[in-house]
Amino acid sequence: MLIEHINISGPSELLAELKAFYGELFDLVEGYRPNFSRKGYWLYSADKALIHLTESNKHYRNEKPGYLDHIAFQITGLKEFISKLKKMDIEFTVDHLADIGMTQLFFKDPAGIGIEANFLYETISS
């Protein structure tokens, strides 16, 4: 089993902001999306539509914590990614799990969703 994609639903202004955010930060590109009744975007990494953005006026930011804590991505290029975060003025925290050789960065997207970026065998000092 694998996770097929994530879907974020919200107003069109937020979707445009999320599209730019994920595009710049993770180098995702807008690609083919079937002709659904609601507008939106599919953001691709290579040939995989990882993030679906769907226009909705029924969804809104929830100020109360929910049970979904974050979404994690495994990528490469730790130093370059940190530079992108700083350039985009995104606050983040760092954790390093030496026993599995993983550096983790934690931050929020424009919708307030927790994001974790994992880098195997890459450290800030390397």
C-alpha positions in Angstrom: 0.0 0.0 0.0 1.1 3.6 -0.6 -0.4 7.0 -0.2 -1.8 8.0 -3.6 -2.0 11.8 -3.0 -3.0 14.4 -0.5 -5.9 16.8 -1.2 -6.2 20.3 0.2 -9.6 22.1 -0.3 -10.1 25.8 0.2 -11.0 29.1 -1.4 -9.4 29.9 -4.8 -7.1 32.6 -3.3 -5.6 30.1 -0.9 -5.2 27.5 -3.6 -3.2 29.9 -5.7 -1.0 30.6 -2.8 -0.5 26.9 -2.1 0.2 26.2 -5.7 3.0 28.8 -5.7 4.3 27.6 -2.3 4.6 23.9 -3.2 5.9 24.7 -6.6 8.7 26.9 -5.4 9.6 24.8 -2.3 9.4 21.3 -3.7 9.7 22.0 -7.4 6.2 20.6 -8.1 4.6 21.6 -11.3 1.0 22.0 -12.3 0.0 19.2 -14.6 -3.0 17.4 -16.1 -6.2 17.4 -14.0 -9.4 15.7 -15.2 -12.4 18.0 -15.8 -14.0 17.9 -12.4 -17.0 20.0 -11.4 -14.9 22.1 -9.0 -11.8 24.0 -10.1 -8.4 23.2 -8.9 -4.8 22.1 -9.6 -2.8 18.9 -9.6 0.8 19.4 -8.6 3.3 16.8 -10.0 6.7 15.5 -9.1 7.9 13.8 -12.3 4.8 11.8 -13.5 3.0 11.6 -10.1 0.3 14.0 -9.0 1.2 14.2 -5.3 -0.9 17.2 -4.2 -4.4 17.9 -5.3 -5.8 21.4 -4.7 -9.6 21.6 -4.9 -11.7 24.8 -4.8 -14.2 24.8 -2.0 -16.1 27.4 0.0 -17.2 24.7 2.5 -13.6 24.2 3.8 -11.9 26.8 6.0 -9.0 27.2 8.3 -9.7 25.6 11.7 -8.2 27.4 14.6 -8.6 24.4 16.8 -6.0 21.6 16.6 -7.1 18.5 14.8 -5.7 15.0 14.7 -3.8 15.2 11.5 -0.4 16.5 12.7 1.6 16.8 9.5 2.5 15.5 6.0 6.0 14.3 5.4 8.1 14.3 2.2 11.4 12.5 1.7 13.7 14.6 -0.5 17.4 15.4 -1.1 19.4 18.6 -1.0 19.2 19.7 2.6 21.4 22.8 2.4 19.6 24.0 -0.8 16.2 23.4 0.8 17.2 25.3 4.0 18.2 28.2 1.7 14.8 28.1 0.0 13.0 28.2 3.4 15.1 31.2 4.5 14.6 33.0 1.1 10.8 32.4 1.5 10.9 33.6 5.1 9.5 30.3 6.4 10.3 29.5 10.1 11.3 25.9 10.6 12.8 23.7 13.3 15.4 20.9 12.8 15.7 17.5 14.3 18.4 14.9 13.6 17.8 11.2 14.2 21.4 9.9 14.2 20.4 6.3 14.7 18.6 6.3 11.3 20.7 9.0 9.6 17.8 11.3 9.0 17.6 15.1 9.3 14.0 16.5 9.6 12.8 20.0 9.0 9.4 21.0 10.3 7.3 24.0 9.2 3.8 25.1 8.1 2.4 25.7 4.7 0.2 28.8 3.9 -2.9 26.8 5.0 -1.4 26.1 8.4 -0.8 22.4 7.6 2.3 20.9 9.2 5.0 19.8 6.8 8.0 17.6 7.5 10.9 17.4 5.0 13.1 14.3 5.6 16.7 14.0 4.3 18.5 10.7 4.6 22.2 10.8 5.3 22.4 14.6 5.0 23.3 16.9 7.9 23.5 20.6 8.2 27.2 20.3 9.0 28.0 18.0 6.1 
